[in-house]
Amino acid sequence: MLAASAAALPVLLALAGCRSSDAFAGPDPLAGRPSVSPDVVTLQAVITAEQTMIKLYQAAVDGHLAAGQAHRLEGLLTQHRQHLGLLQARLVVPPGAAASPSGAVTASPSGAVTGPVTIARLRAAERASAASLVRRLVTVQQPALAQLFASIAASDATHAAALSG
Amino acid sequence: MTRVTPSGPGSALAALQAALAAEDAAIFGYGVAGAYLSGNRKSAAEQDWTGHNEARDSLAAMISALGAAPVAASAFYQLPFRVHDAASATALAAYLEDGVTRAYLGLVAVSDQRLRTFGALAMQTAAGRAASWRGTTEAFPGLEAS
């Protein structure tokens, strides 16, 4: 009788004019993928851009630059890895959700860095990153996320200055 | 004086006042640091002192435009450590810039987009000065060390 009742529950709910989500707490499994907030989409784009920056630095350290320069760059690379770690720690995506690709910054399809990575290229990338973060921080809803973007932008700006010296 | 509230225009005012207070402290601190510096470092301190005075004037004007009275500078500030030579003066300059960077981080948290941008760009200036005085960059200028 119990088994029969459980099996008949959706029918009984339908007869009573209820949806499954009315009877159970939590998300409605029939409602489709949960939407992702604009802040999450922005954060994902910033994470992708940070990953691209790390690839640029790694390529420079791995052999495109002289040993003395590589040593100087390793400190900046470490700080970019710290940026990535904190950005990823802020990212919480609902299970099953997919972010909109609009506005996302993507690396090349292979993820590989193409062309020589010069100091000038790194400096330009740092400046572009700082400017991009400032543009993005005005659009996010969470003040703490805006502050994280501002801090990373400030760090990137100091990197650009360090690469000018 | 406009009442400061946790959100809305009041919080923007509070953040502006905090930035102004940090600029005033930096102006005082650079006056002390400059006395122990010479050559290029003294010139850099003078340039930064001028920059902080200009920022102070801009912030005061922004606060006045909101109908509030800019917070007055103190006659004296307690220094975080004794300054007695070029090394401690340099450390003080970096310390002052760290404080200014943190103060502008507060502006980034307000809802007004122009103030957010203003605060973020001011952070870059202060963080750049701090890195120059310290000789190294930091991963998260303005944020508490984690």
Interface residues (C-beta under 8 A of the other chain):
Chain A: G75 L76 T78 Q79 Q82 H83 L86 A130 L133 V134 L137 V138 P143 A144 A146 Q147 L148 F149 A150 S151 I152 A153 A154 S155 A157 T158 H159 A161 A162
Chain B: T101 L105 V108 A109 V110 Q113 R116 T117 G119 A120 L121 M123 Q124 A126 A127 G128 A131 S132 T136 T137 E138 A139 F140 P141 G142 L143 S146
